[in-house]
Amino acid sequence: MTRFVMSGQSMTREKKMRRDLEARARDGEQDQFFDELLEALQEDRQLRHRISFRRLLEEMVEGGREIVDSWDPQFGGSGALRIDNLMESGSAVTSAAFATITGQVIYTEVMDRAQDEAFVFTDIVPNVPTKFSGEVIPGIGRMGDVAEEIPEGKPYPRAGLNEDWIRTPMTRKRGLMIDLTREAVFFDRTNNLMESAGEVGHWLGLNKELRLIDAFIDENATAHRYNWRDTVYASYQTTTPWDNVTASAALVDWTDIDEAEQTLAAIVDPNTGQPIVNTPKDLVVTRQRLYAAKRIVSATEVRFGDGSSSTSQTIGRNPIANYRIVSSQLLASRMATDTTWYLGDIARMLRYMENFPLIVEQAPANTGDMWERDIAMSWKAGERGAAVVKEPRVTTKCTE
């Protein structure tokens, strides 16, 4: 990474990059140069914003300085954009290097912002690669406790399995475009372009996060809903076929957690009628309830009785398990309340069916309306997938 950090002012960063690339190309290590650059861009966000696309074009593209000067009104300002020059190869330092480096900068910024640490559900929910837009996921229903006593000399009974399946929703494609215009190069508006690329990444990442949150809380949309044996169910039920709503639980102390755990413990397997082995991992709360959750989980002891009027007081260790507290500023607005909370297993409840992950691709030269709009280069960022509830019985919704 140090080769891309400037320690002096004897030459511009872009000129140093060109000389490094020329030296690497002579040694047959051109690919290694780009690998190291990508690593540096991923580690140092500021580096992406310090690279000037104008100076990069002037250094990397054959005749690049003349191209930029030809746009200057001092010289008539009528120079052609010459997009083909940005893609052709020539000497050891090729015009294609300009496209490669700018592409790496845009790609890194988009991906970095799309993977914001605030997108907590995106980080937890497993992605499932699929070739289908909506599919049936077969399963095997558990047989239950059907073992029988076998009299001497009698044959063993044969065990049968219950057919089970869920149906996933159709996937949807979402994406946005990023353009490098003549003006962005001429006025050296690299930071503006980087902000645009960052916004593209942010909003694509946020869109996925919101869809996962909606699938978890089962609000604002229904496409994600649990489609079990071709019947669609809301995730949180109060009667049959399961009851996973815990009422009158305001998340005040450990007894509210205990009540939620008991709700989960009472849910039975639909095929066997036996309790499901439910081991919740996640305590999901709004930002407004975050510190209440931390206080309850991190408490070192609990007390029973006040010790007054000759009564005894019992002091014991906190019985609550060390749950992972999951909190998002987006939860309250998606639920239109800040008091509802959840106890369960996000990764076991949800899946993201993914045809292709977030991809950043560069458009070929002179495509579409690039010539009409003075676009030198263009990128598109997009992904295709859908959130789905795989097993709602592993989470309970808790209300006041």
C-alpha positions, 0 to 999 in steps of 0.5 A, spaced: 500 500 500 505 504 501 507 505 493 500 509 493 501 514 499 505 520 497 510 522 502 513 528 498 510 533 492 516 532 487 510 529 482 503 527 483 500 521 485 497 519 478 504 520 475 507 516 480 502 510 479 504 511 471 511 510 472 510 504 477 505 501 472 510 502 466 516 499 471 511 493 473 509 492 465 516 491 463 517 486 468 511 482 466 508 484 473 502 489 471 496 484 474 500 485 480 500 492 480 492 492 479 491 487 485 496 491 490 492 498 488 485 494 489 488 492 496 490 499 497 483 502 495 479 497 500 484 499 506 484 506 505 477 510 503 481 517 503 486 514 497 479 513 493 478 521 494 485 523 493 486 520 486 484 525 480 481 522 474 483 528 470 490 527 472 489 520 471 487 521 464 492 525 462 497 520 465 495 514 463 491 515 456 496 516 450 494 524 448 490 525 454 493 531 456 491 534 449 484 531 450 483 535 456 486 541 453 482 540 447 476 542 451 478 548 454 475 554 451 482 557 450 483 552 445 476 553 442 473 548 447 470 543 441 475 537 442 471 530 441 470 526 447 474 520 444 471 515 448 475 510 444 482 513 446 480 511 453 479 503 452 485 502 446 491 499 448 498 502 446 504 502 449 506 499 456 502 504 459 495 503 456 489 507 455 485 501 458 489 502 465 485 508 465 479 504 465 481 499 470 484 504 475 477 508 475 473 502 475 477 499 481 476 506 485 468 506 483 467 499 485 471 499 491 467 505 493 460 502 491 461 496 495 464 499 501 458 503 502 453 497 501 456 494 506 455 499 512 456 496 519 449 499 520 446 494 516 446 489 521 440 484 518 444 484 511 450 481 515 446 476 519 441 473 514 445 467 510 445 468 502 442 462 498 445 462 491 439 460 486 438 459 479 431 460 480 426 466 481 421 463 486 422 455 487 420 450 492 425 448 497 423 441 499 424 438 506 422 432 510 418 433 516 420 429 522 417 422 524 416 424 531 416 419 537 413 413 533 418 407 536 414 401 538 415 395 542 417 389 538 415 382 541 420 377 540 420 374 533 416 379 530 418 384 524 420 391 525 415 396 523 417 401 517 418 408 518 415 413 514 417 420 513 412 426 512 413 430 506 414 438 507 416 444 503 416 451 502 415 456 496 420 462 495 418 468 492 420 471 485 426 475 485 427 482 483 433 486 480 435 492 483 440 497 480 443 504 479 448 507 474 454 512 475 457 516 469 463 519 468 462 526 464 466 530 460 465 536 465 467 531 471 474 530 468 475 537 465 473 540 472 476 535 476 470 533 480 473 527 482 470 528 489 463 529 486 463 522 482 465 519 489 460 521 492 455 519 487 458 512 487 458 512 495 450 514 494 449 508 489 452 503 494 449 506 500 442 506 497 442 499 494 445 496 501 439 500 504 434 497 500 436 490 501 437 491 509 430 494 509 427 488 505 430 484 510 427 488 516 420 487 513 421 480 512 423 479 520 418 484 523 413 481 517 410 488 516 410 493 510 410 487 505 407 480 504 412 477 498 417 475 503 411 471 507 412 464 510 409 459 504 408 453 507 405 447 503 402 452 498 399 456 504 401 463 506 402 465 513 403 471 517 410 470 521 407 472 528 401 468 530 397 468 536 393 461 535 394 456 530 398 453 527 403 456 532 403 461 537 409 466 537 407 472 540 408 474 547 404 480 550 404 484 556 412 484 556 415 491 556 422 489 556 423 491 563 427 486 567 429 478 566 422 476 567 420 479 560 426 475 557 423 469 561 416 470 558 419 470 551 423 464 552 417 460 555 413 462 549 418 459 544 419 453 549 411 452 548 411 451 540 410 444 537 413 441 531 407 441 526 408 434 524 410 431 530 406 435 536 412 435 540 416 441 542 421 444 537 428 445 540 428 452 540 435 455 542 434 463 541 440 467 540 438 474 538 435 479 542 432 484 537 430 491 539 429 498 537 434 503 538 430 506 543 430 500 547 438 498 546 440 500 553 435 497 557 436 490 553 444 491 555 442 492 562 438 486 562 443 482 559 449 484 562 446 484 569 451 480 574 445 479 579 438 479 580 434 479 587 428 477 589 424 480 595 425 487 598 428 484 605 423 488 609 418 486 615 422 480 617 422 477 610 428 475 606 431 477 600 434 472 595 440 474 591 442 470 585 446 470 578 443 473 572 439 467 569 439 470 562 443 467 557 448 472 553 444 473 547 447 477 541 443 484 542 441 486 535 439 493 534 437 498 528 435 505 527 431 503 522 426 498 526 422 503 529 420 507 523 419 500 519 414 498 525 411 505 527 413 503 534 419 503 538 416 498 544 416 492 540 422 487 541 423 480 539 427 474 541 429 468 536 434 466 531 435 471 525 439 466 521 435 460 522 428 464 521 430 468 514 434 467 508 436 471 502 435 468 495 440 471 491 441 470 483 447 474 483 450 479 488 451 486 488 456 487 482 459 493 479 460 493 471 463 498 466 459 499 460 462 498 453 465 505 450 460 509 445 453 505 448 446 508 449 446 515 449 453 516 452 455 520 446 449 525 446 450 526 454 458 527 454 459 521 458 466 518 458 465 512 462 459 509 465 458 503 470 452 500 473 451 497 480 446 492 481 443 485 484 437 480 484 434 477 490 429 476 495 428 475 502 424 469 505 421 467 511 424 460 512 422 458 519 417 463 523 417 458 529 424 460 532 422 467 533 417 470 538 414 478 537 414 481 544 409 487 545 407 491 551 
